[in-house]
Amino acid sequence: MFCSSCGIEVADNFRYCPQCGTSTGTAGFTSATGKPARTLSRPREDRKIAGVCAGIARYIGIDVTLVRILFLIFAVWPPTAGLIVYIVCWIVMPQDPLLLPPPRSAQAENATAAT
C-alpha cells in the first residue's frame, strides 16, 4: 500500500504513515476478518469459578495465575474490594459463545442409514 499524502510505500498493517503521519484508513483494532482483535469475555474453558480472571488474563495477555493472585490480594486488602469488583465483572462480562458442530446434511444421514 502507498500513502495517499506523501506517496511512500507503507506496510499493510500500519495505521499511520511513518513519513508524514497521515492515517492509512485501516482499522488497527480489528483482525483480518473484520471482527475486533480482542474482546473482554469469560471463557467456557480454563475457569475456576466464573471465568472472570481467565477472561481478564486473556484480554491483557498475561498469566491467569497472576490475575487470580491479584484478585485474592484485593479481596483481603482493602477489605472486600476485590470481591465486589469480581462480582461486578461476573455480571457485566459476557460469556464466550457456545461453539456447536455444524448441522449434518440430509445426504450424510442417508449415507449412514444405508450402510
N, C-alpha and C positions, 0 to 999 in steps of 0.2 A: 504494500500500500504506500502511496505517496501523500505527503502533506499538501493540503489544498492551499496553504498560505505561502510556504517557502519552497515547496517542491522537492524536498529531500525524501529519501526512502525511509519509511518508518515501519517497524515490525508490527504485525497484525494485532498483537496483544497489548500494544501501547495505547493508553487513553489520551495522552497529550504528546505533541511533537517535542522531542528533546532540543531542537534548534530554536523554535520560536514560541513554543508553549501553547499553540493552538490546539483545541480539542479535536481529536480524530473522529469523534462521533460514535465510538464503540463504547458499549456499557461495560465498565470494569467489574461490576458486581454480579454479572451473570456468567453462566457457563456457556459452552458451545451449543447446548440445547435451548438456550434462552431462559431457562429457569434460574432462580437465584443460586449463586455458588454455594452459599452456606445458609442453612435455616436453623433456628433455635427450636428444637423439638425434643421430646422424650423418646428415646429408642425403645423398641419392644424387646431387644436383647441386651445383655450386659447391664441389667438393672438389679438393684438390691431391694429398694422399697418402691419408689415411684419412677425412677429413671431420671430424676432431676439432675443429679451430679454427673451422670453419664452424658446427658444432653449438653450440659454446660461445658464439660471437658471436650466433647466432640466439636462444639462450636468454636471454642477458644483454641483448640489444638494442643491441649496438654494432657497429662496422665490423669485418669479418673481417680486414682488413689489420692493424689494431691488435692483435688477438689473435695473429695469426701472428708479428708483430714481438716481442711479449712472450714467446711460446714460444721464439723464436730467442734472445732475450737470456738466458732462463733455461736454455737448453741450453748456452750458453757459460759463464755465470757465475751461480751456483755450478756447477762442472763436472758435467755430465750430469744435473742435477736436472730440467731441462725435458724432456729426452729420456725419463727414467723416468716422469714424470707423463704425457707424451704416450702412451707405450706402455700404461700402465695405463688411461688414458681410452679408448684404442683397443680394449682388451679389454672394458672394463666398459660403455661406452656402446652401446646398441643402435642398429641402423641403421633408418632410416625404412622403412616397409613399401613394397613394390613396388606401384605403382598400375597395375592392369591394366584394360583396357576391359571393359565389361560383355559377357557372352556374347551371341552373336547368337541370336535365336529361330529356330525351325524355319520359321515363316511368312516371315521375312525371307529365309532361304536358298532357300525355294521360289519366292519372287517374283523373286529374282535369277537363279535357274536357268531360269525360264520365259521370261525376256526374252532 
